[in-house]
Amino acid sequence: MSLFGLGKKKEKVKVEPACACNGKVATYEASSCCCGGQQVENCCGGDNKLASIKVLGAGCKSCHDQYENVKKAIEELGLSIEVEYITDMEKVMAYGVMSMPAIVVNETVASMGKVLKSSEVIKLLGKMGF
């Protein structure tokens, strides 16, 4: 028995990279991956493509500026993806976002709480592998 969690150290478990299953991220476990636990490149036809991008906000100036900056970044990248601007607070809270504006890429919160310039959005998408 240890006091305050001191004592035996827990072993760290190595987590394998995730695969994209219909736009959702799943680990390489048979129960959660659509590939039956096999590491398959381009799982379910998903080749790490940017499928959706959303800006979450309250409709304020900074949130609107973020929306415009994301649209500009998508245009600069030459992508034909529609940027969705969500101001419905129920939908915003469903993402667990507590500070706005926020950027959601393929249903994953990528940024929140500050307005990114279009160049910063491009860098963010690059870090995410798009």
Backbone atoms as SQL, in Angstrom:
CREATE TABLE atoms (id INTEGER PRIMARY KEY, chain TEXT, resi INTEGER, resn TEXT, atom TEXT, x REAL, y REAL, z REAL);
INSERT INTO atoms VALUES
  (1, 'A', 1, 'MET', 'N', 0.839, -1.174, 0.000),
  (2, 'A', 1, 'MET', 'CA', 0.000, 0.000, 0.000),
  (3, 'A', 1, 'MET', 'C', 0.881, 1.233, 0.000),
  (4, 'A', 2, 'SER', 'N', 0.521, 2.210, -0.812),
  (5, 'A', 2, 'SER', 'CA', 1.335, 3.415, -0.879),
  (6, 'A', 2, 'SER', 'C', 0.489, 4.624, -0.528),
  (7, 'A', 3, 'LEU', 'N', 1.129, 5.594, 0.020),
  (8, 'A', 3, 'LEU', 'CA', 0.464, 6.820, 0.434),
  (9, 'A', 3, 'LEU', 'C', 0.602, 7.862, -0.664),
  (10, 'A', 4, 'PHE', 'N', -0.488, 8.475, -1.076),
  (11, 'A', 4, 'PHE', 'CA', -0.528, 9.522, -2.096),
  (12, 'A', 4, 'PHE', 'C', 0.013, 9.038, -3.439),
  (13, 'A', 5, 'GLY', 'N', -0.150, 7.782, -3.748),
  (14, 'A', 5, 'GLY', 'CA', 0.272, 7.273, -5.035),
  (15, 'A', 5, 'GLY', 'C', 1.774, 7.060, -5.144),
  (16, 'A', 6, 'LEU', 'N', 2.480, 7.197, -4.044),
  (17, 'A', 6, 'LEU', 'CA', 3.925, 6.980, -4.070),
  (18, 'A', 6, 'LEU', 'C', 4.201, 5.506, -3.848),
  (19, 'A', 7, 'GLY', 'N', 5.276, 5.039, -4.335),
  (20, 'A', 7, 'GLY', 'CA', 5.603, 3.627, -4.171),
  (21, 'A', 7, 'GLY', 'C', 5.883, 3.016, -5.519),
  (22, 'A', 8, 'LYS', 'N', 5.183, 1.944, -5.839),
  (23, 'A', 8, 'LYS', 'CA', 5.398, 1.281, -7.114),
  (24, 'A', 8, 'LYS', 'C', 5.015, 2.204, -8.265),
  (25, 'A', 9, 'LYS', 'N', 5.893, 2.224, -9.241),
  (26, 'A', 9, 'LYS', 'CA', 5.593, 3.007, -10.439),
  (27, 'A', 9, 'LYS', 'C', 4.829, 2.127, -11.408),
  (28, 'A', 10, 'LYS', 'N', 3.849, 2.730, -12.034),
  (29, 'A', 10, 'LYS', 'CA', 3.067, 1.994, -13.009),
  (30, 'A', 10, 'LYS', 'C', 3.844, 1.916, -14.314),
  (31, 'A', 11, 'GLU', 'N', 3.704, 0.788, -14.987),
  (32, 'A', 11, 'GLU', 'CA', 4.358, 0.634, -16.273),
  (33, 'A', 11, 'GLU', 'C', 3.629, 1.466, -17.311),
  (34, 'A', 12, 'LYS', 'N', 4.419, 2.065, -18.184),
  (35, 'A', 12, 'LYS', 'CA', 3.819, 2.826, -19.267),
  (36, 'A', 12, 'LYS', 'C', 3.513, 1.874, -20.408),
  (37, 'A', 13, 'VAL', 'N', 2.340, 2.009, -20.952),
  (38, 'A', 13, 'VAL', 'CA', 1.910, 1.162, -22.055),
  (39, 'A', 13, 'VAL', 'C', 2.150, 1.923, -23.346),
  (40, 'A', 14, 'LYS', 'N', 2.828, 1.295, -24.275),
  (41, 'A', 14, 'LYS', 'CA', 3.079, 1.920, -25.566),
  (42, 'A', 14, 'LYS', 'C', 1.805, 1.832, -26.396),
  (43, 'A', 15, 'VAL', 'N', 1.367, 2.980, -26.887),
  (44, 'A', 15, 'VAL', 'CA', 0.159, 3.041, -27.688),
  (45, 'A', 15, 'VAL', 'C', 0.574, 3.113, -29.151),
  (46, 'A', 16, 'GLU', 'N', -0.002, 2.239, -29.931),
  (47, 'A', 16, 'GLU', 'CA', 0.282, 2.221, -31.368),
  (48, 'A', 16, 'GLU', 'C', -0.372, 3.424, -32.028),
  (49, 'A', 17, 'PRO', 'N', 0.119, 3.824, -33.185),
  (50, 'A', 17, 'PRO', 'CA', -0.523, 4.922, -33.911),
  (51, 'A', 17, 'PRO', 'C', -1.975, 4.584, -34.230),
  (52, 'A', 18, 'ALA', 'N', -2.755, 5.598, -34.426),
  (53, 'A', 18, 'ALA', 'CA', -4.175, 5.391, -34.697),
  (54, 'A', 18, 'ALA', 'C', -4.423, 5.307, -36.198),
  (55, 'A', 19, 'CYS', 'N', -5.518, 4.702, -36.546),
  (56, 'A', 19, 'CYS', 'CA', -5.925, 4.671, -37.951),
  (57, 'A', 19, 'CYS', 'C', -7.212, 5.464, -38.092),
  (58, 'A', 20, 'ALA', 'N', -7.493, 5.874, -39.289),
  (59, 'A', 20, 'ALA', 'CA', -8.702, 6.661, -39.532),
  (60, 'A', 20, 'ALA', 'C', -9.811, 5.745, -40.013),
  (61, 'A', 21, 'CYS', 'N', -10.865, 5.658, -39.250),
  (62, 'A', 21, 'CYS', 'CA', -12.007, 4.817, -39.620),
  (63, 'A', 21, 'CYS', 'C', -13.199, 5.722, -39.863),
  (64, 'A', 22, 'ASN', 'N', -13.472, 5.959, -41.105),
  (65, 'A', 22, 'ASN', 'CA', -14.588, 6.833, -41.481),
  (66, 'A', 22, 'ASN', 'C', -14.492, 8.198, -40.806),
  (67, 'A', 23, 'GLY', 'N', -13.279, 8.743, -40.752),
  (68, 'A', 23, 'GLY', 'CA', -13.086, 10.071, -40.181),
  (69, 'A', 23, 'GLY', 'C', -12.929, 10.083, -38.677),
  (70, 'A', 24, 'LYS', 'N', -13.073, 8.939, -38.017),
  (71, 'A', 24, 'LYS', 'CA', -12.908, 8.876, -36.571),
  (72, 'A', 24, 'LYS', 'C', -11.607, 8.152, -36.261),
  (73, 'A', 25, 'VAL', 'N', -10.987, 8.517, -35.176),
  (74, 'A', 25, 'VAL', 'CA', -9.725, 7.907, -34.808),
  (75, 'A', 25, 'VAL', 'C', -9.986, 6.716, -33.899),
  (76, 'A', 26, 'ALA', 'N', -9.323, 5.626, -34.194),
  (77, 'A', 26, 'ALA', 'CA', -9.458, 4.423, -33.381),
  (78, 'A', 26, 'ALA', 'C', -8.079, 3.803, -33.226),
  (79, 'A', 27, 'THR', 'N', -7.840, 3.141, -32.135),
  (80, 'A', 27, 'THR', 'CA', -6.559, 2.482, -31.946),
  (81, 'A', 27, 'THR', 'C', -6.572, 1.152, -32.668),
  (82, 'A', 28, 'TYR', 'N', -5.403, 0.551, -32.775),
  (83, 'A', 28, 'TYR', 'CA', -5.300, -0.721, -33.481),
  (84, 'A', 28, 'TYR', 'C', -5.722, -1.881, -32.582),
  (85, 'A', 29, 'GLU', 'N', -6.886, -1.806, -32.037),
  (86, 'A', 29, 'GLU', 'CA', -7.434, -2.907, -31.263),
  (87, 'A', 29, 'GLU', 'C', -8.584, -3.493, -32.054),
  (88, 'A', 30, 'ALA', 'N', -8.712, -4.775, -32.025),
  (89, 'A', 30, 'ALA', 'CA', -9.743, -5.434, -32.825),
  (90, 'A', 30, 'ALA', 'C', -11.138, -4.911, -32.496),
  (91, 'A', 31, 'SER', 'N', -11.366, -4.532, -31.245),
  (92, 'A', 31, 'SER', 'CA', -12.703, -4.105, -30.858),
  (93, 'A', 31, 'SER', 'C', -13.035, -2.697, -31.326),
  (94, 'A', 32, 'SER', 'N', -12.020, -1.863, -31.566),
  (95, 'A', 32, 'SER', 'CA', -12.329, -0.486, -31.892),
  (96, 'A', 32, 'SER', 'C', -11.932, -0.076, -33.298),
  (97, 'A', 33, 'CYS', 'N', -11.176, -0.879, -33.985),
  (98, 'A', 33, 'CYS', 'CA', -10.723, -0.506, -35.314),
  (99, 'A', 33, 'CYS', 'C', -11.504, -1.267, -36.374),
  (100, 'A', 34, 'CYS', 'N', -11.888, -0.565, -37.388),
  (101, 'A', 34, 'CYS', 'CA', -12.658, -1.189, -38.447),
  (102, 'A', 34, 'CYS', 'C', -11.802, -2.118, -39.302),
  (103, 'A', 35, 'CYS', 'N', -10.504, -2.113, -39.072),
  (104, 'A', 35, 'CYS', 'CA', -9.606, -2.962, -39.865),
  (105, 'A', 35, 'CYS', 'C', -9.368, -4.304, -39.180),
  (106, 'A', 36, 'GLY', 'N', -10.111, -4.599, -38.137),
  (107, 'A', 36, 'GLY', 'CA', -9.972, -5.875, -37.444),
  (108, 'A', 36, 'GLY', 'C', -8.664, -6.016, -36.696),
  (109, 'A', 37, 'GLY', 'N', -8.088, -4.889, -36.277),
  (110, 'A', 37, 'GLY', 'CA', -6.868, -4.940, -35.493),
  (111, 'A', 37, 'GLY', 'C', -5.601, -4.971, -36.320),
  (112, 'A', 38, 'GLN', 'N', -5.710, -4.942, -37.617),
  (113, 'A', 38, 'GLN', 'CA', -4.524, -4.963, -38.463),
  (114, 'A', 38, 'GLN', 'C', -4.116, -3.536, -38.806),
  (115, 'A', 39, 'GLN', 'N', -2.817, -3.312, -38.882),
  (116, 'A', 39, 'GLN', 'CA', -2.332, -2.004, -39.268),
  (117, 'A', 39, 'GLN', 'C', -2.372, -1.928, -40.792),
  (118, 'A', 40, 'VAL', 'N', -3.403, -1.319, -41.294),
  (119, 'A', 40, 'VAL', 'CA', -3.619, -1.251, -42.726),
  (120, 'A', 40, 'VAL', 'C', -3.478, 0.189, -43.170),
  (121, 'A', 41, 'GLU', 'N', -2.655, 0.433, -44.174),
  (122, 'A', 41, 'GLU', 'CA', -2.521, 1.775, -44.700),
  (123, 'A', 41, 'GLU', 'C', -3.809, 2.157, -45.429),
  (124, 'A', 42, 'ASN', 'N', -4.209, 3.394, -45.291),
  (125, 'A', 42, 'ASN', 'CA', -5.442, 3.895, -45.899),
  (126, 'A', 42, 'ASN', 'C', -6.659, 3.104, -45.442),
  (127, 'A', 43, 'CYS', 'N', -6.766, 2.887, -44.158),
  (128, 'A', 43, 'CYS', 'CA', -7.884, 2.158, -43.571),
  (129, 'A', 43, 'CYS', 'C', -9.204, 2.747, -44.041),
  (130, 'A', 44, 'CYS', 'N', -10.096, 1.912, -44.484),
  (131, 'A', 44, 'CYS', 'CA', -11.442, 2.302, -44.929),
  (132, 'A', 44, 'CYS', 'C', -11.407, 3.383, -45.999),
  (133, 'A', 45, 'GLY', 'N', -10.332, 3.422, -46.753),
  (134, 'A', 45, 'GLY', 'CA', -10.226, 4.435, -47.792),
  (135, 'A', 45, 'GLY', 'C', -9.806, 5.783, -47.259),
  (136, 'A', 46, 'GLY', 'N', -9.668, 5.931, -45.957),
  (137, 'A', 46, 'GLY', 'CA', -9.267, 7.204, -45.379),
  (138, 'A', 46, 'GLY', 'C', -7.761, 7.365, -45.468),
  (139, 'A', 47, 'ASP', 'N', -7.295, 8.275, -46.307),
  (140, 'A', 47, 'ASP', 'CA', -5.860, 8.464, -46.452),
  (141, 'A', 47, 'ASP', 'C', -5.442, 9.775, -45.820),
  (142, 'A', 48, 'ASN', 'N', -5.941, 10.006, -44.614),
  (143, 'A', 48, 'ASN', 'CA', -5.584, 11.170, -43.821),
  (144, 'A', 48, 'ASN', 'C', -5.961, 12.462, -44.542),
  (145, 'A', 49, 'LYS', 'N', -7.129, 12.477, -45.156),
  (146, 'A', 49, 'LYS', 'CA', -7.598, 13.659, -45.867),
  (147, 'A', 49, 'LYS', 'C', -8.366, 14.570, -44.926),
  (148, 'A', 50, 'LEU', 'N', -8.290, 15.829, -45.237),
  (149, 'A', 50, 'LEU', 'CA', -9.050, 16.822, -44.502),
  (150, 'A', 50, 'LEU', 'C', -10.493, 16.748, -44.987),
  (151, 'A', 51, 'ALA', 'N', -11.386, 16.249, -44.138),
  (152, 'A', 51, 'ALA', 'CA', -12.778, 16.035, -44.532),
  (153, 'A', 51, 'ALA', 'C', -13.683, 17.185, -44.111),
  (154, 'A', 52, 'SER', 'N', -13.444, 17.734, -42.926),
  (155, 'A', 52, 'SER', 'CA', -14.296, 18.830, -42.462),
  (156, 'A', 52, 'SER', 'C', -13.513, 19.746, -41.541),
  (157, 'A', 53, 'ILE', 'N', -13.890, 21.002, -41.566),
  (158, 'A', 53, 'ILE', 'CA', -13.287, 21.976, -40.662),
  (159, 'A', 53, 'ILE', 'C', -14.389, 22.925, -40.200),
  (160, 'A', 54, 'LYS', 'N', -14.415, 23.153, -38.895),
  (161, 'A', 54, 'LYS', 'CA', -15.464, 23.981, -38.297),
  (162, 'A', 54, 'LYS', 'C', -14.822, 25.017, -37.385),
  (163, 'A', 55, 'VAL', 'N', -15.433, 26.179, -37.340),
  (164, 'A', 55, 'VAL', 'CA', -15.048, 27.207, -36.385),
  (165, 'A', 55, 'VAL', 'C', -16.205, 27.343, -35.413),
  (166, 'A', 56, 'LEU', 'N', -15.897, 27.190, -34.134),
  (167, 'A', 56, 'LEU', 'CA', -16.909, 27.306, -33.082),
  (168, 'A', 56, 'LEU', 'C', -16.765, 28.667, -32.431),
  (169, 'A', 57, 'GLY', 'N', -17.878, 29.355, -32.268),
  (170, 'A', 57, 'GLY', 'CA', -17.805, 30.670, -31.653),
  (171, 'A', 57, 'GLY', 'C', -19.153, 31.156, -31.185),
  (172, 'A', 58, 'ALA', 'N', -19.120, 32.324, -30.546),
  (173, 'A', 58, 'ALA', 'CA', -20.331, 32.919, -29.997),
  (174, 'A', 58, 'ALA', 'C', -20.899, 33.983, -30.916),
  (175, 'A', 59, 'GLY', 'N', -20.253, 34.219, -32.040),
  (176, 'A', 59, 'GLY', 'CA', -20.713, 35.245, -32.965),
  (177, 'A', 59, 'GLY', 'C', -20.053, 36.592, -32.736),
  (178, 'A', 60, 'CYS', 'N', -19.065, 36.639, -31.856),
  (179, 'A', 60, 'CYS', 'CA', -18.373, 37.890, -31.561),
  (180, 'A', 60, 'CYS', 'C', -17.359, 38.203, -32.666),
  (181, 'A', 61, 'LYS', 'N', -16.721, 39.363, -32.579),
  (182, 'A', 61, 'LYS', 'CA', -15.776, 39.798, -33.600),
  (183, 'A', 61, 'LYS', 'C', -14.592, 38.847, -33.708),
  (184, 'A', 62, 'SER', 'N', -14.020, 38.435, -32.588),
  (185, 'A', 62, 'SER', 'CA', -12.852, 37.552, -32.654),
  (186, 'A', 62, 'SER', 'C', -13.211, 36.187, -33.252),
  (187, 'A', 63, 'CYS', 'N', -14.391, 35.695, -32.956),
  (188, 'A', 63, 'CYS', 'CA', -14.829, 34.417, -33.522),
  (189, 'A', 63, 'CYS', 'C', -15.044, 34.544, -35.029),
  (190, 'A', 64, 'HIS', 'N', -15.621, 35.661, -35.439),
  (191, 'A', 64, 'HIS', 'CA', -15.835, 35.895, -36.866),
  (192, 'A', 64, 'HIS', 'C', -14.490, 36.064, -37.586),
  (193, 'A', 65, 'ASP', 'N', -13.547, 36.760, -36.941),
  (194, 'A', 65, 'ASP', 'CA', -12.204, 36.899, -37.516),
  (195, 'A', 65, 'ASP', 'C', -11.544, 35.545, -37.696),
  (196, 'A', 66, 'GLN', 'N', -11.725, 34.658, -36.711),
  (197, 'A', 66, 'GLN', 'CA', -11.156, 33.311, -36.821),
  (198, 'A', 66, 'GLN', 'C', -11.757, 32.566, -37.999),
  (199, 'A', 67, 'TYR', 'N', -13.058, 32.692, -38.177),
  (200, 'A', 67, 'TYR', 'CA', -13.747, 32.058, -39.300),
  (201, 'A', 67, 'TYR', 'C', -13.163, 32.551, -40.632),
  (202, 'A', 68, 'GLU', 'N', -12.979, 33.859, -40.743),
  (203, 'A', 68, 'GLU', 'CA', -12.420, 34.435, -41.977),
  (204, 'A', 68, 'GLU', 'C', -10.986, 33.962, -42.195),
  (205, 'A', 69, 'ASN', 'N', -10.186, 33.879, -41.129),
  (206, 'A', 69, 'ASN', 'CA', -8.800, 33.427, -41.251),
  (207, 'A', 69, 'ASN', 'C', -8.723, 31.963, -41.682),
  (208, 'A', 70, 'VAL', 'N', -9.613, 31.133, -41.177),
  (209, 'A', 70, 'VAL', 'CA', -9.629, 29.720, -41.565),
  (210, 'A', 70, 'VAL', 'C', -10.039, 29.592, -43.032),
  (211, 'A', 71, 'LYS', 'N', -11.048, 30.359, -43.451),
  (212, 'A', 71, 'LYS', 'CA', -11.462, 30.332, -44.856),
  (213, 'A', 71, 'LYS', 'C', -10.309, 30.761, -45.760),
  (214, 'A', 72, 'LYS', 'N', -9.580, 31.784, -45.351),
  (215, 'A', 72, 'LYS', 'CA', -8.443, 32.273, -46.135),
  (216, 'A', 72, 'LYS', 'C', -7.353, 31.207, -46.222),
  (217, 'A', 73, 'ALA', 'N', -7.089, 30.510, -45.115),
  (218, 'A', 73, 'ALA', 'CA', -6.066, 29.462, -45.100),
  (219, 'A', 73, 'ALA', 'C', -6.449, 28.310, -46.026),
  (220, 'A', 74, 'ILE', 'N', -7.707, 27.916, -46.000),
  (221, 'A', 74, 'ILE', 'CA', -8.190, 26.837, -46.869),
  (222, 'A', 74, 'ILE', 'C', -8.061, 27.254, -48.334),
  (223, 'A', 75, 'GLU', 'N', -8.373, 28.513, -48.600),
  (224, 'A', 75, 'GLU', 'CA', -8.251, 29.037, -49.970),
  (225, 'A', 75, 'GLU', 'C', -6.782, 29.045, -50.414),
  (226, 'A', 76, 'GLU', 'N', -5.881, 29.486, -49.516),
  (227, 'A', 76, 'GLU', 'CA', -4.452, 29.524, -49.837),
  (228, 'A', 76, 'GLU', 'C', -3.894, 28.127, -50.100),
  (229, 'A', 77, 'LEU', 'N', -4.441, 27.134, -49.419),
  (230, 'A', 77, 'LEU', 'CA', -4.003, 25.754, -49.626),
  (231, 'A', 77, 'LEU', 'C', -4.608, 25.138, -50.882),
  (232, 'A', 78, 'GLY', 'N', -5.569, 25.826, -51.472),
  (233, 'A', 78, 'GLY', 'CA', -6.203, 25.339, -52.689),
  (234, 'A', 78, 'GLY', 'C', -7.159, 24.182, -52.457),
  (235, 'A', 79, 'LEU', 'N', -7.725, 24.117, -51.272),
  (236, 'A', 79, 'LEU', 'CA', -8.662, 23.042, -50.942),
  (237, 'A', 79, 'LEU', 'C', -10.090, 23.479, -51.229),
  (238, 'A', 80, 'SER', 'N', -10.929, 22.526, -51.542),
  (239, 'A', 80, 'SER', 'CA', -12.330, 22.845, -51.839),
  (240, 'A', 80, 'SER', 'C', -13.243, 22.353, -50.717),
  (241, 'A', 81, 'ILE', 'N', -12.854, 22.669, -49.496),
  (242, 'A', 81, 'ILE', 'CA', -13.621, 22.256, -48.321),
  (243, 'A', 81, 'ILE', 'C', -14.381, 23.471, -47.797),
  (244, 'A', 82, 'GLU', 'N', -15.648, 23.256, -47.478),
  (245, 'A', 82, 'GLU', 'CA', -16.451, 24.330, -46.918),
  (246, 'A', 82, 'GLU', 'C', -16.172, 24.427, -45.421),
  (247, 'A', 83, 'VAL', 'N', -15.885, 25.628, -44.967),
  (248, 'A', 83, 'VAL', 'CA', -15.646, 25.868, -43.540),
  (249, 'A', 83, 'VAL', 'C', -16.987, 26.192, -42.906),
  (250, 'A', 84, 'GLU', 'N', -17.326, 25.440, -41.872),
  (251, 'A', 84, 'GLU', 'CA', -18.610, 25.633, -41.189),
  (252, 'A', 84, 'GLU', 'C', -18.397, 26.520, -39.964),
  (253, 'A', 85, 'TYR', 'N', -19.287, 27.479, -39.766),
  (254, 'A', 85, 'TYR', 'CA', -19.221, 28.384, -38.615),
  (255, 'A', 85, 'TYR', 'C', -20.385, 28.053, -37.700),
  (256, 'A', 86, 'ILE', 'N', -20.088, 27.549, -36.517),
  (257, 'A', 86, 'ILE', 'CA', -21.127, 27.098, -35.584),
  (258, 'A', 86, 'ILE', 'C', -21.201, 28.055, -34.401),
  (259, 'A', 87, 'THR', 'N', -22.391, 28.631, -34.190),
  (260, 'A', 87, 'THR', 'CA', -22.604, 29.535, -33.060),
  (261, 'A', 87, 'THR', 'C', -23.630, 28.985, -32.073),
  (262, 'A', 88, 'ASP', 'N', -24.225, 27.847, -32.379),
  (263, 'A', 88, 'ASP', 'CA', -25.201, 27.221, -31.486),
  (264, 'A', 88, 'ASP', 'C', -24.454, 26.664, -30.272),
  (265, 'A', 89, 'MET', 'N', -24.727, 27.222, -29.108),
  (266, 'A', 89, 'MET', 'CA', -23.979, 26.862, -27.903),
  (267, 'A', 89, 'MET', 'C', -24.119, 25.385, -27.513),
  (268, 'A', 90, 'GLU', 'N', -25.240, 24.768, -27.801),
  (269, 'A', 90, 'GLU', 'CA', -25.389, 23.339, -27.504),
  (270, 'A', 90, 'GLU', 'C', -24.405, 22.518, -28.331),
  (271, 'A', 91, 'LYS', 'N', -24.270, 22.876, -29.603),
  (272, 'A', 91, 'LYS', 'CA', -23.325, 22.174, -30.479),
  (273, 'A', 91, 'LYS', 'C', -21.887, 22.456, -30.061),
  (274, 'A', 92, 'VAL', 'N', -21.613, 23.703, -29.681),
  (275, 'A', 92, 'VAL', 'CA', -20.264, 24.075, -29.236),
  (276, 'A', 92, 'VAL', 'C', -19.887, 23.283, -27.991),
  (277, 'A', 93, 'MET', 'N', -20.788, 23.201, -27.030),
  (278, 'A', 93, 'MET', 'CA', -20.509, 22.492, -25.774),
  (279, 'A', 93, 'MET', 'C', -20.365, 20.988, -25.993),
  (280, 'A', 94, 'ALA', 'N', -20.965, 20.465, -27.050),
  (281, 'A', 94, 'ALA', 'CA', -20.835, 19.040, -27.352),
  (282, 'A', 94, 'ALA', 'C', -19.382, 18.678, -27.671),
  (283, 'A', 95, 'TYR', 'N', -18.599, 19.641, -28.130),
  (284, 'A', 95, 'TYR', 'CA', -17.185, 19.406, -28.413),
  (285, 'A', 95, 'TYR', 'C', -16.317, 19.570, -27.168),
  (286, 'A', 96, 'GLY', 'N', -16.915, 20.020, -26.076),
  (287, 'A', 96, 'GLY', 'CA', -16.158, 20.199, -24.839),
  (288, 'A', 96, 'GLY', 'C', -15.322, 21.472, -24.831),
  (289, 'A', 97, 'VAL', 'N', -15.650, 22.388, -25.698),
  (290, 'A', 97, 'VAL', 'CA', -14.908, 23.644, -25.810),
  (291, 'A', 97, 'VAL', 'C', -15.402, 24.609, -24.744),
  (292, 'A', 98, 'MET', 'N', -14.456, 25.136, -23.968),
  (293, 'A', 98, 'MET', 'CA', -14.827, 26.061, -22.902),
  (294, 'A', 98, 'MET', 'C', -14.399, 27.492, -23.208),
  (295, 'A', 99, 'SER', 'N', -13.504, 27.684, -24.178),
  (296, 'A', 99, 'SER', 'CA', -13.105, 29.028, -24.568),
  (297, 'A', 99, 'SER', 'C', -13.117, 29.121, -26.085),
  (298, 'A', 100, 'MET', 'N', -13.567, 30.248, -26.562),
  (299, 'A', 100, 'MET', 'CA', -13.742, 30.428, -27.998),
  (300, 'A', 100, 'MET', 'C', -12.923, 31.611, -28.475),
  (301, 'A', 101, 'PRO', 'N', -12.606, 31.634, -29.757),
  (302, 'A', 101, 'PRO', 'CA', -13.013, 30.734, -30.830),
  (303, 'A', 101, 'PRO', 'C', -12.252, 29.409, -30.781),
  (304, 'A', 102, 'ALA', 'N', -12.807, 28.414, -31.422),
  (305, 'A', 102, 'ALA', 'CA', -12.175, 27.099, -31.495),
  (306, 'A', 102, 'ALA', 'C', -12.235, 26.600, -32.933),
  (307, 'A', 103, 'ILE', 'N', -11.249, 25.787, -33.280),
  (308, 'A', 103, 'ILE', 'CA', -11.203, 25.172, -34.605),
  (309, 'A', 103, 'ILE', 'C', -11.309, 23.670, -34.428),
  (310, 'A', 104, 'VAL', 'N', -12.227, 23.053, -35.162),
  (311, 'A', 104, 'VAL', 'CA', -12.423, 21.604, -35.120),
  (312, 'A', 104, 'VAL', 'C', -12.085, 21.050, -36.500),
  (313, 'A', 105, 'VAL', 'N', -11.119, 20.132, -36.535),
  (314, 'A', 105, 'VAL', 'CA', -10.692, 19.519, -37.790),
  (315, 'A', 105, 'VAL', 'C', -11.034, 18.038, -37.737),
  (316, 'A', 106, 'ASN', 'N', -11.830, 17.580, -38.686),
  (317, 'A', 106, 'ASN', 'CA', -12.265, 16.176, -38.726),
  (318, 'A', 106, 'ASN', 'C', -12.780, 15.714, -37.367),
  (319, 'A', 107, 'GLU', 'N', -13.632, 16.528, -36.763),
  (320, 'A', 107, 'GLU', 'CA', -14.299, 16.243, -35.483),
  (321, 'A', 107, 'GLU', 'C', -13.341, 16.175, -34.287),
  (322, 'A', 108, 'THR', 'N', -12.139, 16.759, -34.415),
  (323, 'A', 108, 'THR', 'CA', -11.183, 16.831, -33.323),
  (324, 'A', 108, 'THR', 'C', -10.865, 18.297, -33.064),
  (325, 'A', 109, 'VAL', 'N', -10.974, 18.731, -31.807),
  (326, 'A', 109, 'VAL', 'CA', -10.666, 20.118, -31.470),
  (327, 'A', 109, 'VAL', 'C', -9.164, 20.320, -31.650),
  (328, 'A', 110, 'ALA', 'N', -8.804, 21.249, -32.542),
  (329, 'A', 110, 'ALA', 'CA', -7.404, 21.490, -32.870),
  (330, 'A', 110, 'ALA', 'C', -6.859, 22.738, -32.194),
  (331, 'A', 111, 'SER', 'N', -7.721, 23.704, -31.928),
  (332, 'A', 111, 'SER', 'CA', -7.294, 24.950, -31.307),
  (333, 'A', 111, 'SER', 'C', -8.490, 25.571, -30.609),
  (334, 'A', 112, 'MET', 'N', -8.221, 26.245, -29.485),
  (335, 'A', 112, 'MET', 'CA', -9.299, 26.974, -28.821),
  (336, 'A', 112, 'MET', 'C', -8.722, 28.096, -27.974),
  (337, 'A', 113, 'GLY', 'N', -9.521, 29.145, -27.855),
  (338, 'A', 113, 'GLY', 'CA', -9.166, 30.228, -26.956),
  (339, 'A', 113, 'GLY', 'C', -8.357, 31.360, -27.552),
  (340, 'A', 114, 'LYS', 'N', -7.952, 31.256, -28.828),
  (341, 'A', 114, 'LYS', 'CA', -7.238, 32.372, -29.432),
  (342, 'A', 114, 'LYS', 'C', -7.489, 32.416, -30.927),
  (343, 'A', 115, 'VAL', 'N', -7.347, 33.601, -31.484),
  (344, 'A', 115, 'VAL', 'CA', -7.548, 33.802, -32.913),
  (345, 'A', 115, 'VAL', 'C', -6.228, 33.527, -33.616),
  (346, 'A', 116, 'LEU', 'N', -6.248, 32.558, -34.512),
  (347, 'A', 116, 'LEU', 'CA', -5.061, 32.217, -35.285),
  (348, 'A', 116, 'LEU', 'C', -5.097, 32.958, -36.619),
  (349, 'A', 117, 'LYS', 'N', -3.937, 33.430, -37.057),
  (350, 'A', 117, 'LYS', 'CA', -3.823, 34.020, -38.387),
  (351, 'A', 117, 'LYS', 'C', -3.904, 32.897, -39.402),
  (352, 'A', 118, 'SER', 'N', -4.138, 33.241, -40.661),
  (353, 'A', 118, 'SER', 'CA', -4.256, 32.203, -41.692),
  (354, 'A', 118, 'SER', 'C', -2.976, 31.385, -41.803),
  (355, 'A', 119, 'SER', 'N', -1.809, 32.017, -41.658),
  (356, 'A', 119, 'SER', 'CA', -0.544, 31.277, -41.718),
  (357, 'A', 119, 'SER', 'C', -0.413, 30.293, -40.554),
  (358, 'A', 120, 'GLU', 'N', -0.938, 30.676, -39.381),
  (359, 'A', 120, 'GLU', 'CA', -0.911, 29.784, -38.226),
  (360, 'A', 120, 'GLU', 'C', -1.862, 28.608, -38.415),
  (361, 'A', 121, 'VAL', 'N', -2.985, 28.847, -39.080),
  (362, 'A', 121, 'VAL', 'CA', -3.933, 27.763, -39.380),
  (363, 'A', 121, 'VAL', 'C', -3.286, 26.764, -40.326),
  (364, 'A', 122, 'ILE', 'N', -2.552, 27.265, -41.316),
  (365, 'A', 122, 'ILE', 'CA', -1.859, 26.387, -42.261),
  (366, 'A', 122, 'ILE', 'C', -0.826, 25.533, -41.524),
  (367, 'A', 123, 'LYS', 'N', -0.073, 26.139, -40.603),
  (368, 'A', 123, 'LYS', 'CA', 0.906, 25.391, -39.807),
  (369, 'A', 123, 'LYS', 'C', 0.222, 24.345, -38.940),
  (370, 'A', 124, 'LEU', 'N', -0.919, 24.715, -38.353),
  (371, 'A', 124, 'LEU', 'CA', -1.682, 23.794, -37.504),
  (372, 'A', 124, 'LEU', 'C', -2.123, 22.564, -38.305),
  (373, 'A', 125, 'LEU', 'N', -2.651, 22.801, -39.499),
  (374, 'A', 125, 'LEU', 'CA', -3.075, 21.691, -40.350),
  (375, 'A', 125, 'LEU', 'C', -1.896, 20.824, -40.763),
  (376, 'A', 126, 'GLY', 'N', -0.747, 21.445, -40.979),
  (377, 'A', 126, 'GLY', 'CA', 0.468, 20.705, -41.309),
  (378, 'A', 126, 'GLY', 'C', 0.913, 19.801, -40.165),
  (379, 'A', 127, 'LYS', 'N', 0.820, 20.315, -38.938),
  (380, 'A', 127, 'LYS', 'CA', 1.183, 19.514, -37.758),
  (381, 'A', 127, 'LYS', 'C', 0.238, 18.335, -37.571),
  (382, 'A', 128, 'MET', 'N', -1.006, 18.522, -38.015),
  (383, 'A', 128, 'MET', 'CA', -1.994, 17.451, -37.876),
  (384, 'A', 128, 'MET', 'C', -1.887, 16.428, -39.009),
  (385, 'A', 129, 'GLY', 'N', -1.002, 16.693, -39.971),
  (386, 'A', 129, 'GLY', 'CA', -0.768, 15.729, -41.033),
  (387, 'A', 129, 'GLY', 'C', -1.613, 15.928, -42.278),
  (388, 'A', 130, 'PHE', 'N', -2.125, 17.126, -42.479),
  (389, 'A', 130, 'PHE', 'CA', -2.961, 17.371, -43.664),
  (390, 'A', 130, 'PHE', 'C', -2.219, 18.210, -44.670);
